[in-house]
Amino acid sequence: MYYNNRLQASTQFNINDIIELKFKYEDGSIDIDKFKLTGNWKSKDCDYYQEITLNSPLGKAIYMKELKSKVEYTVNDKLIVVDILKKIM
């Protein structure tokens, strides 16, 4: 059972993980970028990735989700579909 929990944790996106996400917007445009989920109330600037907070719409949508899964969230009444592509760190 311990092994299964460790395996599951390695395939889920958690706080301080850096992952690559693919965004699909309603207008058909697509963006791919790297993000780090943080428990801090304020995100920091970084050249390698964007930091997002756990309480943000995106942070809530991806927290503890499996890699290779698809999630959806809305901002300003616009649907955004996100593919969780891979864990970087």
Helices and strands as residue ranges (DSSP letters): H 2-10, E 18-25, E 30-38, E 50-53, H 57-62, E 70-75, E 78-87
